[in-house]
Amino acid sequence: MRQTFVEWARQTINTSFWAGAYYRQQRNKGSSHQAAVRALAFKWIRILFRCWQTRTPYNESTYLNALKRRGSPLLKQLGAAT
């Protein structure tokens, strides 16, 4: 199952704004491609588990707003926290 999440996370890099930004952030820190994708998969697992717990569908804009509210360095780094 872990490999399935890793493969799926790799596909989200080009389709999800924050996932692509997170992947690039990890690569800029010096992580290998595989390590960056595994870190992204771990993030997705936490998000999806929370959606499952609260029985709410995933919504990218809701997640981006949560990152903005928390002052995420990911959004600040990209200049998207305006």
C-alpha positions, 0 to 999 in steps of 0.5 A, spaced: 500 500 500 505 504 501 508 504 494 501 505 491 501 512 495 508 514 493 506 512 485 499 516 486 503 522 490 508 522 484 502 523 479 499 529 484 506 533 483 503 536 476 496 537 478 496 540 485 499 546 486 501 545 493 503 538 492 508 541 486 510 546 491 512 541 496 515 537 492 520 542 489 521 545 496 523 538 498 528 538 492 531 545 494 533 542 501 537 537 497 532 531 498 533 526 492 527 525 487 524 519 491 525 522 498 521 528 496 516 523 493 515 519 499 515 526 503 509 528 499 506 521 500 506 522 507 503 529 507 497 526 502 496 520 507 495 525 513 490 529 509 486 523 506 486 520 513 483 527 516 478 527 510 476 520 512 475 522 520 471 528 518 467 524 512 469 530 508 471 530 501 478 533 499 478 540 497 484 543 494 482 551 496 480 549 503 487 546 504 490 552 501 486 556 505 488 552 511 496 553 509 495 561 509 491 561 516 497 557 519 502 562 515 505 556 512 512 557 510 511 553 503 506 559 501 510 564 504 516 561 500 512 561 493 509 568 495 502 566 494 500 568 501 498 574 499 
